[in-house]
Amino acid sequence: MSKIAIIGATGRAGGQLLEEALRRGHSVTAIARDTSKIGARTGVVSKNVDVLGSAALQAAVAGHDVVITAAHFASVPASAIVGPVKQAGVKRLLVVGGAGSLLLPDDTRVIDSAGFPAEYKTEASAGAAFLDALRQEQDLDWTFVSPSAEFVEGERSGTFRVGKDHLLVSAEGRSWITFADYAIALIDEVESPKHSRQRYTVGY
């Protein structure tokens, strides 16, 4: 059993990560600006924290085996997470990444493709910058887990593929993963690390 702190635990990805971690018997600290919707849960300690407050976040994550961040990149840059996690003495950071920085077959980035939706560009660009910052990080044991292009509600099937830096596309031409199956992949990495200081991706 690990002590896991989840930043952004009330979001769609964070909520599924919380459920998956509890399903496997881990102890979870749920961190968000307002954790009231989580309610009283066995195995969960909820902490209301503004993650841009460095001292408060450092105090909230101290004593954990691993921190997972599912915060939005456009509002929470890498420095806001990496600094407090390191100062708290936590060695491992797993990041709910984005698909924009993944590569297409010609090795260009998804975000740079002609059809990339304009409304997602700010968040995707910030996600790519977050990954770039991690790749410069000398001390932290980090992993950046990119979902497929469509990150959606759906069933927990437990069946998916794992890739590295290239976008995964199904035989039907769709690139997608449910929040529930993504959560399985990420908590698998918590339990059995295989991608230390790397990015990887999951999809069908």
Long-range contacts (C-beta under 8 A, 24 or more apart in sequence): 1-25, 1-26, 1-27, 2-26, 2-27, 2-65, 2-66, 2-190, 2-191, 3-27, 3-29, 3-63, 3-64, 3-65, 3-66, 4-28, 4-29, 4-64, 4-65, 4-66, 4-67, 4-68, 4-190, 5-29, 5-31, 5-60, 5-61, 5-64, 5-66, 5-67, 5-68, 5-90, 6-30, 6-31, 6-67, 6-68, 6-69, 6-70, 7-31, 7-32, 7-51, 7-57, 7-61, 7-67, 7-68, 7-69, 7-70, 7-71, 7-81, 8-32, 8-51, 8-69, 8-70, 8-71, 8-72, 8-96, 9-35, 9-38, 9-46, 9-70, 10-34, 10-35, 10-37, 10-38, 11-70, 12-153, 12-179, 13-70, 13-96, 13-147, 13-151, 13-179, 13-182, 13-183, 14-68, 14-70, 14-96, 15-179, 16-179, 16-180, 16-182, 16-183, 17-68, 17-70, 17-96, 17-183, 17-186, 17-187, 18-44, 19-180, 19-183, 20-180, 20-183, 20-184, 20-186, 20-187, 21-187, 21-190, 24-187, 24-191, 26-187, 26-190, 29-60, 29-61, 29-64, 31-57, 31-60, 31-61, 51-76, 51-80, 51-81, 52-76, 52-80, 54-80, 54-83, 54-84, 54-87, 55-84, 57-81, 57-84, 58-84, 58-85, 58-87, 58-88, 59-88, 61-85, 61-88, 61-90, 62-88, 62-89, 62-90, 63-88, 64-88, 64-90, 65-90, 65-92, 66-90, 66-92, 66-93, 66-94, 66-190, 67-92, 67-93, 67-94, 68-93, 68-94, 68-95, 68-96, 68-186, 68-190, 69-93, 69-94, 69-95, 69-96, 70-96, 72-123, 72-126, 73-98, 73-123, 73-126, 73-127, 73-129, 73-130, 74-122, 74-123, 74-126, 77-126, 77-129, 77-130, 77-133, 78-129, 78-130, 78-133, 78-134, 79-133, 82-133, 82-134, 82-137, 82-140, 85-140, 86-139, 86-140, 91-140, 91-141, 92-140, 92-141, 92-142, 92-143, 92-190, 92-193, 93-140, 93-141, 93-142, 93-143, 94-142, 94-143, 94-144, 94-145, 94-186, 94-189, 94-190, 95-130, 95-131, 95-134, 95-142, 95-143, 95-144, 95-145, 96-145, 96-147, 96-182, 96-186, 97-127, 97-130, 97-131, 97-144, 97-145, 97-146, 97-147, 97-199, 97-201, 98-123, 98-124, 98-127, 98-128, 98-146, 98-147, 99-124, 99-146, 99-147, 99-148, 99-149, 99-151, 99-167, 99-175, 99-201, 100-124, 100-125, 100-127, 100-128, 101-127, 101-128, 101-131, 101-146, 101-199, 102-146, 102-165, 102-166, 102-167, 102-201, 103-165, 103-166, 103-167, 104-166, 104-167, 105-166, 110-149, 110-167, 131-199, 134-197, 137-197, 141-193, 141-196, 141-197, 142-197, 143-189, 143-193, 143-195, 143-196, 143-197, 143-198, 143-199, 143-200, 144-198, 144-199, 144-200, 145-182, 145-185, 145-186, 145-189, 145-195, 145-199, 145-200, 145-201, 145-202, 146-199, 146-200, 146-201, 146-202, 147-177, 147-182, 147-201, 147-202, 147-203, 148-175, 148-176, 148-177, 148-201, 148-202, 148-203, 148-204, 149-175, 149-176, 150-174, 150-175, 150-176, 150-177, 151-176, 151-177, 151-179, 151-182, 152-176, 152-177, 152-178, 152-179, 153-178, 153-179, 154-178, 154-179, 154-180, 154-181, 155-180, 155-181, 156-180, 156-181, 156-183, 156-184, 157-181, 158-184, 159-204, 160-184, 160-185, 160-202, 160-203, 160-204, 161-202, 161-203, 161-204, 162-200, 162-201, 162-202, 163-200, 163-201, 163-202, 163-203, 164-198, 164-199, 164-200, 164-201, 165-199, 165-200, 165-201, 166-201, 167-201, 167-203, 168-201, 168-202, 168-203, 168-204, 169-203, 170-203, 170-204, 174-204, 175-203, 176-203, 176-204, 177-202, 177-203, 177-204
